[in-house]
Amino acid sequence: MRSTGQQVAKKEGKYTFFLSSDDGSLMWLNGEKVVDNGGCHGETEQGSDKFPLPGAHDLTVHMCERWGGNVLKMRYQGPDTGNSKITVLEQALQRVVAAEDKLPSNRLPLHTSHSDALALTYCPEFQVNGADLGRMAKACNSADTGKVQKALANKMFTTCRDWCLYDFNQPVSYRWQPVGSCWEVSAVCDRYPTEQASAVAHKHTICEA
């Protein structure tokens, strides 16, 4: 799941941002990663201190679910909260909307979407840990288009091994990116039977060495 919007600070000072999640979650503020609660785990909380100036700040939160429970809590404390740790209030959030767009009154202040724009496939030739990620990305981006489309059509997802991430939001030559952690892929792969998806993925080579 990906949520984007803006966090509005009224008073200057130190704010601590917290994410509690099952499984992994990450938070960015103005493009800087401020909370890293990644991994496949039960409900766990992580936080960090930032010093935002008064005004609106771009906020992005990613969350993934692999198995078991699913929880995401976003809290903060600082001058705007009387230094009490509280759930981020709706009035402290706002959506980023184009001038010509109209925002219905029942819309949430954050735009939230599931990972439908992301497709993942197994790269059997590569080992992510200790590998040259630049070389891997180049190899993945040279993959045959027909094989890529076939992989997407057959939902070739597998468990947490060596992955390439296919992101439709990126330019064509940069859509394949190597990733190596379970939480980045679990939001997608948990929707499919693991054994079946793994068997299909192993039958086809998507990323060419």
C-alpha contacts under 8 A as a table, 3 or more apart, distances in Angstrom:
res1	aa1	res2	aa2	distance
1	M	62	H	5.69
1	M	63	M	5.14
1	M	64	C	6.16
1	M	112	T	6.93
1	M	113	S	5.69
1	M	114	H	4.29
1	M	115	S	5.89
1	M	187	A	7.08
2	R	60	T	7.25
2	R	61	V	5.86
2	R	62	H	4.58
2	R	63	M	6.54
2	R	112	T	5.56
2	R	113	S	5.34
2	R	114	H	6.11
2	R	115	S	7.15
3	S	60	T	5.65
3	S	61	V	5.13
3	S	62	H	6.42
3	S	110	L	6.03
3	S	111	H	5.36
3	S	112	T	4.16
3	S	113	S	6.47
4	T	58	D	7.62
4	T	59	L	5.67
4	T	60	T	4.45
4	T	61	V	6.50
4	T	95	R	7.59
4	T	110	L	5.54
4	T	111	H	5.22
4	T	112	T	6.52
5	G	58	D	6.02
5	G	59	L	5.28
5	G	60	T	6.61
5	G	93	L	6.99
5	G	94	Q	5.83
5	G	95	R	4.65
5	G	96	V	5.69
5	G	109	P	6.96
5	G	110	L	4.85
5	G	111	H	6.22
6	Q	56	A	5.82
6	Q	57	H	5.13
6	Q	58	D	4.47
6	Q	59	L	4.97
6	Q	93	L	5.55
6	Q	94	Q	5.15
6	Q	95	R	6.15
6	Q	96	V	6.92
6	Q	110	L	7.56
7	Q	56	A	5.59
7	Q	57	H	5.17
7	Q	58	D	6.47
7	Q	59	L	6.09
7	Q	92	A	5.70
7	Q	93	L	4.69
7	Q	94	Q	6.58
8	V	54	P	7.33
8	V	55	G	5.44
8	V	56	A	4.32
8	V	57	H	6.23
8	V	92	A	5.01
8	V	93	L	5.93
8	V	94	Q	7.44
9	A	12	E	7.29
9	A	52	P	7.14
9	A	53	L	6.95
9	A	54	P	4.85
9	A	55	G	5.28
9	A	56	A	6.42
9	A	57	H	7.84
9	A	80	D	6.96
9	A	92	A	7.06
10	K	54	P	4.95
10	K	55	G	6.36
10	K	80	D	6.40
11	K	53	L	7.29
11	K	54	P	5.41
11	K	79	P	5.96
11	K	80	D	6.02
12	E	51	F	7.17
12	E	52	P	6.51
12	E	53	L	5.11
12	E	54	P	5.50
12	E	79	P	7.07
13	G	51	F	5.50
13	G	52	P	6.91
13	G	53	L	7.37
13	G	78	G	7.03
13	G	79	P	6.27
14	K	49	D	6.51
14	K	50	K	5.79
14	K	51	F	4.68
14	K	52	P	7.40
14	K	78	G	5.86
14	K	79	P	7.22
15	Y	49	D	5.59
15	Y	50	K	5.37
15	Y	51	F	6.00
15	Y	52	P	7.45
15	Y	76	Y	6.80
15	Y	77	Q	5.57
15	Y	78	G	4.34
15	Y	79	P	7.15
16	T	47	G	6.53
16	T	48	S	5.41
16	T	49	D	4.28
16	T	50	K	6.25
16	T	76	Y	5.40
16	T	77	Q	5.35
16	T	78	G	6.49
17	F	34	V	7.67
17	F	35	V	7.30
17	F	47	G	5.31
17	F	48	S	5.65
17	F	49	D	6.45
17	F	50	K	7.67
17	F	74	M	7.60
17	F	75	R	6.10
17	F	76	Y	4.46
17	F	77	Q	6.87
18	F	35	V	7.03
18	F	45	E	6.71
18	F	46	Q	5.68
18	F	47	G	4.15
18	F	48	S	6.89
18	F	73	K	7.97
18	F	74	M	5.83
18	F	75	R	5.04
18	F	76	Y	5.71
19	L	25	S	7.03
19	L	26	L	7.59
19	L	27	M	7.62
19	L	35	V	6.93
19	L	37	N	7.01
19	L	45	E	5.51
19	L	46	Q	5.61
19	L	47	G	6.33
19	L	72	L	7.10
19	L	73	K	5.76
19	L	74	M	4.90
19	L	75	R	6.52
20	S	25	S	7.82
20	S	37	N	7.71
20	S	43	E	6.30
20	S	44	T	5.32
20	S	45	E	3.99
20	S	46	Q	6.52
20	S	71	V	7.34
20	S	72	L	5.70
20	S	73	K	5.00
20	S	74	M	6.61
21	S	24	G	6.04
21	S	25	S	6.23
21	S	37	N	7.54
21	S	42	G	7.37
21	S	43	E	4.92
21	S	44	T	5.65
21	S	45	E	6.57
21	S	63	M	7.58
21	S	70	N	7.24
21	S	71	V	4.88
21	S	72	L	4.39
21	S	73	K	6.35
22	D	40	C	7.53
22	D	41	H	5.95
22	D	42	G	4.81
22	D	43	E	4.35
22	D	44	T	6.76
22	D	64	C	7.80
22	D	65	E	6.70
22	D	69	G	6.35
22	D	70	N	4.98
22	D	71	V	4.86
22	D	72	L	6.69
23	D	38	G	7.56
23	D	39	G	6.59
23	D	40	C	5.01
23	D	41	H	4.95
23	D	42	G	5.87
23	D	43	E	6.69
23	D	63	M	7.34
23	D	64	C	5.85
23	D	65	E	5.10
23	D	66	R	6.53
23	D	67	W	7.87
23	D	69	G	7.88
23	D	70	N	6.53
23	D	71	V	7.29
23	D	183	W	7.30
24	G	37	N	5.60
24	G	38	G	4.18
24	G	39	G	4.91
24	G	40	C	5.82
24	G	41	H	6.89
24	G	63	M	5.66
24	G	64	C	5.36
24	G	65	E	6.98
24	G	183	W	5.63
25	S	36	D	6.69
25	S	37	N	5.00
25	S	38	G	5.24
25	S	39	G	7.90
25	S	61	V	7.05
25	S	62	H	5.33
25	S	63	M	4.23
25	S	64	C	6.44
25	S	72	L	7.81
26	L	33	K	7.37
26	L	34	V	7.87
26	L	35	V	5.56
26	L	36	D	4.86
26	L	37	N	5.70
26	L	38	G	6.41
26	L	61	V	5.64
26	L	62	H	5.20
26	L	63	M	6.66
27	M	33	K	5.83
27	M	34	V	5.75
27	M	35	V	4.99
27	M	36	D	6.74
27	M	59	L	7.33
27	M	60	T	5.69
27	M	61	V	4.51
27	M	62	H	6.58
28	W	31	G	5.49
28	W	32	E	5.09
28	W	33	K	4.19
28	W	34	V	5.43
28	W	35	V	7.04
28	W	58	D	7.93
28	W	59	L	5.80
28	W	60	T	5.11
28	W	61	V	6.50
29	L	32	E	5.27
29	L	33	K	6.44
29	L	34	V	6.43
29	L	57	H	6.59
29	L	58	D	5.64
29	L	59	L	4.86
29	L	60	T	6.69
30	N	57	H	5.83
30	N	58	D	4.72
30	N	59	L	6.40
31	G	58	D	7.23
31	G	59	L	7.82
33	K	36	D	7.21
34	V	47	G	7.71
34	V	48	S	6.21
34	V	49	D	7.86
34	V	50	K	7.72
35	V	46	Q	6.47
35	V	47	G	5.59
35	V	48	S	6.13
36	D	46	Q	6.89
36	D	47	G	7.88
37	N	44	T	7.52
37	N	45	E	6.98
37	N	46	Q	5.74
38	G	183	W	6.21
39	G	181	S	7.18
39	G	182	C	6.39
39	G	183	W	5.03
40	C	65	E	7.78
40	C	66	R	6.66
40	C	182	C	6.55
40	C	183	W	5.73
41	H	44	T	7.30
42	G	69	G	7.35
43	E	71	V	6.73
52	P	57	H	7.83
63	M	72	L	7.27
63	M	187	A	7.76
64	C	183	W	5.95
64	C	184	E	7.03
64	C	185	V	7.81
64	C	186	S	6.09
64	C	187	A	4.59
65	E	70	N	6.14
65	E	183	W	7.49
65	E	186	S	5.99
65	E	187	A	5.14
65	E	190	D	7.47
66	R	183	W	7.38
66	R	186	S	4.96
66	R	187	A	6.33
66	R	189	C	7.83
66	R	190	D	5.62
67	W	70	N	7.88
67	W	190	D	7.25
73	K	87	T	7.34
74	M	87	T	5.96
74	M	88	V	6.23
75	R	85	K	6.61
75	R	86	I	5.34
75	R	87	T	4.16
75	R	88	V	5.12
76	Y	81	T	7.97
76	Y	85	K	5.48
76	Y	86	I	5.73
76	Y	87	T	6.45
76	Y	88	V	6.15
77	Q	80	D	7.47
77	Q	81	T	5.65
77	Q	82	G	7.49
77	Q	83	N	5.04
77	Q	84	S	5.29
77	Q	85	K	4.49
77	Q	86	I	6.36
78	G	81	T	5.42
78	G	82	G	6.26
78	G	83	N	4.34
78	G	84	S	6.93
78	G	85	K	7.84
79	P	82	G	5.28
79	P	83	N	5.63
80	D	83	N	7.29
81	T	84	S	5.47
81	T	85	K	7.26
81	T	86	I	7.25
86	I	89	L	7.98
88	V	92	A	6.69
88	V	93	L	7.79
89	L	92	A	5.29
89	L	93	L	7.01
90	E	93	L	5.35
90	E	94	Q	7.81
90	E	109	P	6.73
91	Q	94	Q	7.40
93	L	109	P	5.66
93	L	110	L	6.98
94	Q	109	P	4.62
94	Q	110	L	6.37
95	R	108	L	7.87
95	R	109	P	4.92
95	R	110	L	5.33
95	R	111	H	6.56
97	V	101	D	6.31
97	V	102	K	7.92
97	V	103	L	7.57
98	A	101	D	5.30
99	A	102	K	7.98
103	L	107	R	6.92
104	P	107	R	5.67
108	L	111	H	6.93
113	S	116	D	7.84
115	S	118	L	5.40
115	S	187	A	7.03
115	S	188	V	6.62
116	D	119	A	7.51
117	A	167	D	6.52
117	A	168	F	5.94
117	A	169	N	7.36
118	L	165	L	7.16
118	L	166	Y	5.82
118	L	167	D	5.05
118	L	168	F	6.59
118	L	188	V	7.97
119	A	152	L	6.63
119	A	165	L	6.43
119	A	166	Y	5.09
119	A	167	D	6.72
119	A	188	V	7.70
120	L	152	L	7.95
120	L	156	M	7.17
120	L	157	F	6.02
120	L	163	W	7.05
120	L	164	C	6.11
120	L	165	L	4.96
120	L	166	Y	5.75
120	L	185	V	7.14
120	L	188	V	7.84
121	T	151	A	7.08
121	T	156	M	5.57
121	T	157	F	5.42
121	T	158	T	7.25
121	T	163	W	6.25
121	T	164	C	5.90
121	T	165	L	6.96
121	T	166	Y	7.85
121	T	201	A	7.05
121	T	206	I	7.30
122	Y	156	M	7.44
122	Y	157	F	6.84
122	Y	158	T	6.64
122	Y	161	R	7.69
122	Y	162	D	6.32
122	Y	163	W	5.13
122	Y	164	C	6.46
122	Y	201	A	6.15
122	Y	202	H	7.57
122	Y	206	I	7.42
123	C	126	F	5.96
123	C	162	D	6.07
123	C	163	W	5.72
123	C	164	C	6.37
123	C	205	T	6.96
123	C	206	I	6.61
123	C	207	C	5.73
124	P	127	Q	7.91
124	P	162	D	7.09
124	P	202	H	7.51
124	P	205	T	7.16
125	E	207	C	7.77
125	E	208	E	7.90
125	E	209	A	6.66
126	F	131	A	7.69
126	F	136	M	7.24
126	F	162	D	6.76
127	Q	130	G	7.42
127	Q	131	A	6.08
127	Q	162	D	6.02
128	V	131	A	5.26
128	V	132	D	7.91
128	V	133	L	7.20
128	V	162	D	5.84
128	V	163	W	7.72
128	V	178	P	7.26
128	V	179	V	7.03
128	V	180	G	5.65
129	N	180	G	7.16
131	A	136	M	7.82
132	D	135	R	5.39
132	D	136	M	6.35
133	L	136	M	4.93
133	L	137	A	6.05
133	L	178	P	6.50
134	G	137	A	5.15
134	G	138	K	6.25
135	R	138	K	5.16
135	R	139	A	6.18
136	M	139	A	5.09
136	M	140	C	6.04
136	M	177	Q	7.90
136	M	178	P	6.51
137	A	140	C	5.05
137	A	141	N	6.08
137	A	174	Y	7.70
137	A	176	W	6.14
137	A	177	Q	5.27
137	A	178	P	5.89
138	K	141	N	5.19
138	K	142	S	6.39
139	A	142	S	5.23
139	A	143	A	6.78
139	A	207	C	6.45
139	A	208	E	5.92
139	A	209	A	5.79
140	C	143	A	5.39
140	C	164	C	7.20
140	C	176	W	5.55
140	C	177	Q	7.24
140	C	178	P	7.92
140	C	206	I	7.84
140	C	207	C	4.72
140	C	208	E	6.45
140	C	209	A	7.90
141	N	173	S	5.72
141	N	174	Y	6.26
141	N	175	R	6.72
141	N	176	W	5.29
141	N	177	Q	7.97
141	N	207	C	7.72
142	S	173	S	7.86
142	S	207	C	7.52
142	S	208	E	7.01
143	A	147	K	7.35
143	A	148	V	7.01
143	A	206	I	6.30
143	A	207	C	5.12
143	A	208	E	5.52
144	D	147	K	5.40
144	D	148	V	6.38
144	D	206	I	7.46
144	D	207	C	7.95
144	D	208	E	7.88
145	T	148	V	5.01
145	T	149	Q	6.19
146	G	149	Q	5.21
146	G	150	K	6.12
147	K	150	K	5.00
147	K	151	A	6.07
147	K	205	T	7.89
147	K	206	I	5.85
148	V	151	A	5.09
148	V	152	L	6.31
148	V	206	I	6.16
149	Q	152	L	5.13
149	Q	153	A	6.09
150	K	153	A	5.08
150	K	154	N	6.15
151	A	154	N	5.27
151	A	155	K	6.08
151	A	156	M	5.36
151	A	201	A	7.90
151	A	206	I	7.23
152	L	155	K	5.09
152	L	156	M	6.45
153	A	156	M	7.98
155	K	197	A	7.15
156	M	197	A	5.59
156	M	198	S	7.29
156	M	200	V	6.22
156	M	201	A	5.05
157	F	188	V	7.93
157	F	189	C	5.55
157	F	192	Y	7.45
157	F	194	T	7.81
157	F	197	A	5.29
157	F	198	S	6.46
157	F	201	A	6.55
158	T	161	R	7.78
158	T	189	C	6.34
158	T	194	T	6.09
158	T	195	E	7.91
158	T	197	A	5.50
158	T	198	S	4.55
158	T	201	A	6.80
159	T	182	C	7.77
159	T	186	S	7.78
159	T	189	C	6.87
159	T	194	T	6.69
159	T	198	S	7.13
160	C	163	W	7.70
160	C	180	G	7.75
160	C	181	S	6.87
160	C	182	C	4.85
160	C	185	V	7.45
160	C	186	S	7.69
161	R	180	G	7.02
161	R	181	S	7.96
161	R	182	C	7.64
162	D	178	P	7.95
162	D	179	V	7.12
162	D	180	G	5.75
163	W	178	P	5.85
163	W	179	V	5.37
163	W	180	G	6.06
164	C	176	W	6.00
164	C	177	Q	5.35
164	C	178	P	4.33
164	C	179	V	5.82
165	L	175	R	7.47
165	L	176	W	5.35
165	L	177	Q	4.95
165	L	178	P	6.01
165	L	179	V	6.58
166	Y	175	R	5.21
166	Y	176	W	4.67
166	Y	177	Q	6.59
167	D	170	Q	5.85
167	D	175	R	4.96
167	D	176	W	6.67
167	D	177	Q	7.93
168	F	171	P	7.72
168	F	172	V	7.83
168	F	175	R	6.32
169	N	175	R	7.60
170	Q	174	Y	6.10
170	Q	175	R	5.25
171	P	174	Y	5.48
171	P	175	R	6.16
172	V	175	R	5.45
173	S	176	W	7.73
174	Y	177	Q	7.07
179	V	184	E	7.53
181	S	184	E	5.93
181	S	185	V	7.45
182	C	185	V	5.70
182	C	186	S	5.95
183	W	186	S	5.23
183	W	187	A	7.30
184	E	187	A	7.17
185	V	188	V	5.80
185	V	189	C	6.19
186	S	189	C	4.98
186	S	190	D	5.64
187	A	190	D	6.14
187	A	191	R	7.65
188	V	191	R	5.94
189	C	192	Y	5.86
189	C	194	T	7.67
190	D	193	P	7.46
190	D	194	T	7.49
192	Y	196	Q	7.95
192	Y	197	A	6.69
193	P	196	Q	5.55
193	P	197	A	6.07
194	T	197	A	5.29
194	T	198	S	5.92
195	E	198	S	5.21
195	E	199	A	6.17
196	Q	199	A	5.27
196	Q	200	V	6.37
197	A	200	V	5.23
197	A	201	A	6.12
198	S	201	A	5.10
198	S	202	H	6.23
199	A	202	H	5.37
199	A	203	K	6.64
200	V	203	K	5.37
200	V	204	H	7.11
201	A	204	H	5.73
201	A	205	T	7.74
202	H	205	T	7.33
205	T	208	E	6.93
